[in-house]
Amino acid sequence: MEEDTDFRIRFSSLCFITDHVGFHGTIKSSPSDFVVIEIDEQGQLVNKASDEPIHKVNKILPGPNNLAKKTNLDPQNLSFEERSNQEVNTLAGCSGDDQNYEPGSEKEDTIEDGTSKGEEENIDVLGSLLDEKTNELLNRFACDVKEKWNSKTELIGPSSEFSLGRILDKNQRAILHSAIRQKFPFLITVGKNSEIVVKPNLEYKELCHLVSEEEAFDFFKYLDAKKENSKFTFKPDINKDHRKAVHHFINKKFGNLVETKSFPEPNYSADNPKVMITVRFREKAHKPRKRFLHGCQERRVIYTAFTLRKENLEMFEAVGFLAIKLGVIPSDFSYAGLKDKKAITYQAMVVRKVTPERLKNIEKEIEKKRMNVFNIRSVDDSLRLGQLKGNHFDIVIRNLKNQINDSANLRERILEAVENVKNKGFVNYYGPQRFGMGRKVHTDQIGLALLKSEMVKAVQLFLTPEELDDPVNRAKKYFLQTEDAKGTLSLMPEFKVRERALLESLHRFGVTEEGCIQAWFSFPHSMRIFYVHAYSSKIWNEAVSYRLATYGSRVVEGDLVCLDEDTDDEHLPSSKVHLVTEEEESANTYAIHQVVLPVLGYNIQYPKNKLGKWYQEVLSRDGLQTCRFKIPTLKLNVPGCYRKILKHPCNLSYQLIEEHDIDVTKEGSHIDEATLSLLISFDLDASCYATVCLREIMKHDF
């Protein structure tokens, strides 16, 4: 695979806006030398301890007439034998074998006589809403269905359905539908003009050909209960073809409601290659049903906000680790912005489907991964990218030296450089970390492949190894040589969450165009679109360099300028962008700090000067001349935006300190032998990069 141009050459070709000499120094000597703290939309640093207590999330209790609707049954909490023993007398007239198909119960819901609360509730509901004869006939119909299935007799004729008659009250009908399905998952209920008709559930019977009857019974109870944040797991299975058949059946019959994934057993090995199929409800697939009765509350998704502190850890790796510990998936986490790896970072996050107490319980475990969580509290919604005011930076630059052949006083050079950028600003480039600094394949290359719908190539680029001999790169090398996703998965370390998620999908769906599309869906939306944004960011960097090299600091005809100084330029609407006229250029109406350039997308306008032509040539060069910046197969739409070409650091302060080496503190040494370090602090708007600001100050590429 062709290697991209050396990263240092790519970045050193970018322009500067200031004219001072600069100096040399080392950043990120250790993570503690580079501290990043998010500033929330209210202008507060997120590392400050919140005064708010941890809110208790109130459990929503069932209303008096809604017991069946709210029965939350988790059949996996009890063994099959335990559940059978609890429900011996449930189906009057059924044989002992049929007891195995009665509802499960949660351990904490059992009562003294051995009948579960949930089961008792269903009995009460059916007994209260159906007369004794109808209730008895319903039980007999259920037994007949099971007996005919067990005897292999086809269900034909009038006995294949049973009517409960017309029930005029809509609320009662809703409760009956749920109570019957929960008590008899092998039956379905159908509404016909206020009449409830009960029929055999043929999909239940079909599933019984693939899994045990107890699993089918529990699966359909799970499906009807629609218990939020829950999942259902089939028994471990070593037969790959059989697992595929189960996946296919569930996706075909219920794919719009649930999704399936395969996971190896905790003690998975070549000697014990058992894999479990887990089912969970799709996001937004089921909305909480309306509650009609007095005193009932609507079920709602739980959101827990917190501040994440991490040290020398990639953000996606941190999210993946948290997801495993909390039993959720990475896409359940939302955040306002991405953060550096080699740094100590503080950022706001929100996780869905996890209570504050549950998050607090894993505090000790995650400390081993150099992570901490605090300011834990309940909130009403998730975060979105860009939902922050900016970031605060506390940075130490060590080993300060003059530029080569510069004999001026170093302290004066530093003072000059900092003050120059403080007053004039810096070119607002996207920073090197956006592209995977130092890597053989950069994120923008993957983004370009996705935009061109080259899904297999994008996967290959993602799994391209570095020139290092370690387990991760050995696994990647093996994949490119063999395309054996299963074998690569066994070699890939557990902590590489993204790589493993991708490989699990490739193992399941195959290394084909369609399989690779499915594999990209193992990443949350924010991660998929990150690669496309990386390509757009690379082009923007090149565009601003071309713009400054062509026109300098003059605002010329055809430039785009921002008319609203207070608007966040990353979300600047086209109505706030103005095309500079010839008269405005002559009158020097606008200043360079007002100029914006488009970040590629389907809803942007281009400058009407040499720069507009440059954009078209670059898109043609990269094979995107007809690109609409929409990738339907990955559910990605990239509208684009506008970005100011210059930015200023705010609240900038700095201090020079002298660090003495132990070896030069002996008697007779001079103060000149001390090493200078610069402590610098400043705030930047969202989507601005501290490394880019430092590059402008120091006139030095890192």
C-alpha positions, 0 to 999 in steps of 0.5 A, a space after each residue: 500500500 502506498 505510503 502517504 507523504 511524510 507528516 512533518 513535510 505536510 505540516 511544515 508546508 503550512 503558512 504563518 501569519 506573524 513575522 517574529 523569529 520564534 524559538 525552539 522547545 519541547 512540548 508534551 515531555 510528559 502528559 502532565 506538561 499538557 493539561 486540557 480542560 473543557 469550558 462548558 457553554 456557561 463558561 465554567 471549567 468542567 474540572 471544578 467540583 460541582 455543588 450539585 449532589 448525585 441525583 437519585 433516579 426514581 424508579 417508575 412504579 406501575 400504576 394500579 391498573 397497569 401491572 402487566 404493562 410494567 412487569 419487568 421480567 428478566 428470565 436470565 436471573 433464575 435457572 430454568 428449573 427454578 422458574 419451572 418450579 415456581 409456576 407449577 400451577 399456572 396453566 390449569 389442565 396442562 401437563 408437567 412438560 408445559 410448565 416449562 413454558 411459563 413466565 420467568 421472574 426476577 429473584 428480587 420479585 419472588 414472594 413466599 409461596 413461590 409465585 413471582 410477583 410478575 406472574 401473580 400480577 398477570 393472573 390478577 389482571 386476567 382474572 379481573 378483566 375476564 370472567 371465569 369462563 373466558 379465563 378458563 377457555 383461554 387457558 384451555 386454548 393455550 394448552 391445546 396449542 402446546 399439545 398440538 405442537 408437541 404432537 406435531 399436529 397442524 393447527 387448522 380450523 376454528 381451534 387455531 384462534 380464540 376470541 375474548 370478545 369485544 372489550 370497549 375500554 381501550 385501556 383494558 384492551 392494552 393491558 390484556 394484550 400485554 398480560 396475555 403475551 407475557 403469560 403465554 409468549 407462544 400466543 399472539 393477540 390481534 385487535 379487530 374492532 375492539 375485539 381481542 383475538 388470540 392465535 398461536 405465535 407461529 414465529 415462536 414455533 419457528 424459533 423452536 426449530 433453532 433454539 430450545 423451547 425455554 429460550 424461545 419462551 424467554 425470548 418472546 417474553 423479552 421482546 414483548 416486555 420492551 424493557 429499556 436498557 435490557 438485553 437477552 442472551 441465548 445459550 453459548 453455541 459452538 456451531 457457526 452455521 447454527 448461529 448464523 441461522 439464529 441471527 438471520 431469523 431474528 434480523 428477518 423477523 424483528 430486525 426493525 426492533 432489535 439488533 443481534 451481536 455475537 460475543 465469545 464466552 468469557 473463558 473463550 479458547 480454541 478448546 472451548 470456542 463457544 459464542 453467545 448471541 446477544 439481542 438488544 433493542 435498537 436505538 429509538 426502535 421502541 418509544 415508551 407507550 403512552 400511559 392513559 391511567 391516572 398516576 402513571 408516569 411515562 418511562 424515560 431514558 436515563 442520562 448521566 452526566 459526568 466529567 472524565 479525567 484521563 491521562 495519556 489515553 486515547 479518547 475512543 479507547 477510554 470510551 470503549 473501556 467505560 462501555 465494557 465496564 458499564 455493560 453498554 456500547 460506545 455509541 451510548 456515550 456523547 461528548 462535546 469534543 475530542 481530546 488529546 492522547 498525550 495529555 491530562 484532559 478533562 471533558 464533559 460526557 453523558 452516558 445513556 441507560 446508566 444511573 449515577 450510582 452505577 457509574 460511581 460504582 466503577 470509579 475504583 476499577 477505571 483508576 487502573 486505566 488512568 481515568 477518573 469520573 466526577 461531577 456525576 449527576 442526572 441530566 435530561 439529554 445527551 451532549 452533541 459535538 461542539 456543545 462547549 465554549 472552548 478549552 483551557 490549556 496549561 502547558 509547560 514548554 521545556 528545553 527552550 533554545 534560540 532558533 539556529 543562527 539566532 544570537 538574540 536574547 532568548 528571554 526577549 525572543 520568547 516575550 516578543 513571540 508570545 505578545 505577537 500572537 496574543 495581539 495578531 492571532 494565529 492561522 486557525 489550522 486543524 491540528 496534527 492530532 486530527 490526522 493521526 500524527 506519526 502514523 503510516 495511514 492518516 485519518 483523512 485517507 480513510 475519510 477520502 475512501 469513505 467519501 468515494 464509497 471504497 468501503 473495503 479500502 477504508 477498512 484496509 487503511 484502518 487496519 494498516 500496521 505501523 512499522 512496529 513489532 508489537 501485538 497490535 501491529 502483528 495482528 494488523 499485518 496478519 489481517 492484510 496478509 490473510 483477510 482472516 478476521 476471526 484469526 486476527 481477532 484472536 491476536 488483537 489485544 482486548 484494549 483495542 476496542 475499535 479494532 476488535 469491534 470492526 473485526 467482530 463485524 468482519 468475521 460475522 459479515 465477511 470482508 466484502 463491500 457489504 460486509 465492510 459497510 456493516 463493519 463501519 456500523 460497529 462504530 458510533 456515528 460520531 466516529 464514522 463521521 470523524 474520518 470524513 471530517 478529517 479529510 475536509 480538515 486536511 483540504 481546509 488546511 491546504 486551502 488557507 495556506 494557498 489563500 495566504 500565499 496568494 493574497 496575504 493579509 489583504 481582503 480581496 474581491 471574491 473572499 467570504 467574510 463573516 458578518 456576525 462577530 458573535 457567531 460561532 464560525 463552526 456553525 455559521 449559516 450561509 446567511 451570515 457569510 458575505 461575498 466581498 465585492 470589488 468596491 468593498 476591496 477598494 474601500 478596505 471594508 473588511 479585515 483579515 480576521 473576518 475572512 472565512 473559508 468553507 469546510 467541504 460539504 453539500 451546503 456551502 458556497 465557495 469563494 469567487 476568486 482564485 481560491 474557488 477554482 483551487 477548491 474545484 481542482 483539488 476535488 477533481 484531483 481526489 476523484 470527488 468532482 461529483 461527490 455530494 458529501 452524502 454517504 447513504 450506506 453509512 448514514 452520513 451527511 456532511 453539510 459543511 461549515 465555515 471556519 475563520 482563517 485566524 483566531 486569537 488566544 484569550 486570557 493568555 498568561 505566561 511565566 519563565 522558570 529556570 530549571 537547574 540540573 542536579 549536575 550544575 548545582 555544584 559550587 562554581 556553577 553559573 545561572 546561565 547553565 540553568 535550563 529555561 522552561 515556559 509555563 503558558 496558559 490560555 483559552 481557545 474557542 471550540 475546535 481550535 488547537 493549542 499545538 497550532 497556536 504554539 506552532 505560531 508562537 515558536 515558529 517551530 513544527 513539532 
